Amino acid sequence: MKRQLQATVVKNAGSHFLLSPLPAWKPFPAVLRGKVRLEGSASTNPVAVGDEVLCEYDDEPSEKSPAIITRVLERRNHLVRRSTNLSRRSHVIAANLDRAVIVVTLYFPEIKQPFLDRILVSCEAYGVKPLIVLNKMDLYGSEAPDEVARFLDIYRQAGYRVIPASVRTGEGIESLRGECSSGLSLLTGESGVGKSSLVKALDPSLSPKVGELSAVHLQGCHTTSLYEMYPLSCGGFMIDTPGLRGFGLSGLEAAETASYFPEMLRLSGKCRFIPCTHTHEPGCAVKEALERGEISPERYNSYLGMLEEDGKFR
């Protein structure tokens, strides 16, 4: 007689998964029933790490006799991106998140703010609470105080929490550990920003792969190839992700993009024309705030870039 169980996806290896009946950490192997795979055809991955699923099995699941995922339960939220630059399909990064920890560095690799802003917009659109970690603070020293201050000002003024951090000095690690001590956190960012090192610093008992940065291209080598969840000794669970080299927005309409910039959303009701694209209309409260320095030109340019990108994929 088949047994049924509700569990959480804790590892996604393409066609094979590990599940665990969280909060208990007892991973077991599973595969996806074909019908479920077909129902999720709008996405490259109908099942993501963090998904709550129903599964069935005869005996104790094993590699030779894995459990069968029969249904994916409704998601509380999820983080999604366009799967490739030339594709309309989406890729679900993770589901049912309490927070997304977005790791960035000013240098090594050099920050790409439009990339960060795309992740933040996706978080806002799909109901995921973002937390920014400015990593590798020990490398900036006294040479880049203005750049650090500018970055912190841009994103804190927009309404985001930013934690400056360094694995080498320990700066920010306790604050980050406190944030991640409950619920499910996603750790994401570009290749080479030190995500795996942060996981190791948060919980020394874990051993995600740690890679060296390419000195030639100043781009990180991929050290995490699978989406995988770890239990943290401080409590809570962490999903480590492959380093991202791009982040295309998926499922968003150009007309609603501004509403996912908190600093623009706060002002949009004061525009003379509603709806307002905040690009050419007279009496635009957003453009007036931009001129006063209340909205950063970096964030505004990211917004314009998203509008332009949206036009290319229609």
N, C-alpha and C positions, 0 to 999 in steps of 0.2 A: 504494500500500500504506500502510495506516494505521500510524503510529508510536505507541508508548506511552511514557509518562514518569510517574515519581513526582515530585510537587511539593507545595509548601506554599501554602495560601491566604494571601495577603498583603493582600487587600482584598476586602471584601464590599459590593457596591452593590445588594443585593437580588437581582436575577435575573442579574447579571453579576459576574464575579470577576476578580481578578488573581492569578496563580500565579507562583511562582518556585522553582527547584530549589535550595533552601537547602542549604549556606551561601552558594552563589553567588547574587548579586542580579541576576536577569535576568527581570523581570516580563513576563508575557504574558497576553493576555485569554483567558477561558474562560467557558463556560456550563454549566448543569447538565442532565444527561440526565433526562428526565421520570420514569423509573422510580426513580432515586435520590431525587428530590424527594418521590415518593409514599411511599417507605420511611421517610422521616423525618417523617411527618405528625404524630407526637406532639409535635414541636417546631415553632415558627414558622420555624425556619431549620435545615434538616438539614445545612447546611454552614456552618462558622464560620471566622473568621480563626484561623490556627494549625493548622487541620486538615491532615493529610497525606492526599493524594488521588492516585488514578490517573486519568490523562487520556489521550486519544488525539487525533491530528490527522493531516491529510494532508500539508500543507505547513507552512511556518513560521506559527504562529498570528498572526492579525491581527484588527482590529476587524470586518472583513468576514467573516473565516473563523476564528472563535475555536476553541480546543481544547474538547473535550467531556469534562467530568468524569464518569467512569463508576463510580467507587467511592470511598467515604470509608473510610479505613483506621481501625482501632481506635484510640481515643483513650487516651493515657496519663492524662489528667485533663481537666477542663474546668470552667468557671465558668458557672453557670446561675441564672436568676431567673425568677419567674413573669412572663409577658408583660404582663398588665394586671391591675388590681385585681379584675376580675370574670371572669378567665379561669383555667381549669385548665391551659392549655397553658404550655409553658416556652419561654424564649428563651436559647439558648446564646450567651454573650457572647464567649468565646474558648476555644481548646482547646490542649492540649499545652504548658502554661505551666510555667516554672521558678519564677515568682513573680508575685504580684499586688501592685502598688504602689497602695495606697489613699490618695488624697490628701484631707485634711480641713483645715478652717480653724476656729478658734474663733469668729471673726466674719468678716463680709463674704465669704460668707454665714455666718450663725450655725450652729454645728455641731448636727447632729441625731444624737445618739449611738445611738438605736435603728436608724437607717439604717446607720451604720458597723457595728454589731454584727450586723446581718443579713448584710452582705457577709462579715464574718469567719466567721460560722456556715456560710455557703455555701462558703467556702474550705476550712474544716475538713471539711465533708461530702464535698466532691468532690476532695480531695487536692491542693489548691493552697496553696503556701506564701505567707502574707500578710506584707506589709511596710507599716507605716503611716507616712505622711509628714505631719507637722503643718506646713502651709505658711503663708506670709505672716507669719513671725515678726517681721518688721520693723514690722508694724502694731500689735503688742501693746505694744512698748516696756516701760516700767516700770509701766504701768497694770494689767497683768493677770498679774503673776508667780504669784499664787496659783492662778489658773485654769489657767495653763500647767503648773505643778507638779502640780496635781490630775490633769489629763489624762494627763500622762506617768506618774504613779504608777498610775493605774487600769489602763492597758494594758500597762505593763511588768510590773506585779505579776501580771497575767493570763498573761503569758508571751510577749508580742509585742514585736518590735523596733519602736521608734519613732524616726524621724529628724526633728528640728526643722529646718525649711528656710526659706530666703528667696531668691528670685531676685534681689532688689535688692541684698542684702548678700553673697550667695554662701554664706551659712550652709547647711551640709548638702549642698551640691551635689556636692562631691567624694565624700562618703560614698555618696550615691545613685548617682553615676556608677560607683563601684566595684561596687556591688551589681548594676547592670544591664549590666556589661561582658561578660557571658557569658550564653548561653541566651536564652530568650524571656520578656520581661516584659510584663505588662499594666498599663496606667496607667488607673485608674478613680476615680470619685468623683462628688460632686454637681456640678451646673452652677456655674461661677463660682469654683471653688477653685484655679484656676490650673494645670490639667494641661498645656495647650498651652504655657504660658510655661515650665514645667519641662522639657518636651521641648526647647524652644529653648535653655534654659540647659545642658542635658546635651550638646547637639550644636548649636552655632550654625549649622551648614550646613543644618539642617532648618528648614522654615518652615510648621509647622502654624498654622492660624488662631488668632489671639489676640483674645478679645472683651472688651468692657467690661461691668462689672457694672451691673445696673439699680439706680439710686439710689433709685427709688421703692419697689420691693419687696425690695431687697437679695437678689435672686435672680439667678443667672447666666443670661445668654442662651446658647443653644446655639451653639457656634462650631465643633463637630466633628459632622458629620451622618453620617459613614460610619465603619465599623470598618476601620482601616487600620494596617498594620505599616510601621515605618521601620527601616532599618539604622542603627545607631549607630556613629559614628566610633571610639568607644572599644572596639568589639566588642559582640556581642550584637544583639538586635533588640527593638524596643519597639512594642507595639500601643496606639494612642491610641483612645479610645472617646468616643462622645457623652456629654455630661454627663447624669447620671442624676437624676431627680426622685423616684424611689422604687425600692425593692428588695424585691420579694415573694419569699419562700422557695418553692422548688419541689422536690417529690419527697421531702420529709422528713416523718417520723412524729413526732408530738408526744412520744412516749415516749423518743425518742432525742435530742431537742433538747439536753438538758443535757450529753450526751456531746461536743457540739461547742463547749462553753465549757471551755477547758483548766483553768481554776481550779476548776470544779465537778467535772470528770472526775477530777482528782487526789484529790478527797475522797469521791466517790460510793461507793467500796467500804467506807467507814467508817459509812455510814448503817445504822440499825437494821433498816430494811426495804429489801429489794432485789427488784425495782426500786423506786426512790423518785422521786417527782415533785418533791421539794424545795419543796413548797408547804404541806402541812398535816400531814405525817406526824411523829409524835414521834420523837425520837432522830435527827433529820436532821443530818448533819455539815455540810452546805452551809449550812443556816440558822444553825447554831451559829457557823460561820466568818463569816457575814454579821454576826451580833451582835458578834463580836470585831473587826470591821473588816478581816478578811482577804479578804473578797470585797466589792467596791464595790456600794452600793445601786443605782448607775446601771446596772451590768451585770446585776444581779439583776432590776431592773425591766424591762430589755430582754427578758430571758428570759421573764418573766411575760407580756409583751406578745406574744411569739411563740406562747406556748401559747394565748392568747386568740384571736390571729389564726388559728391552725390550726383552732380550733373553728368559726370563721365560714365556712371554705371546705370543710367536710365535708358 
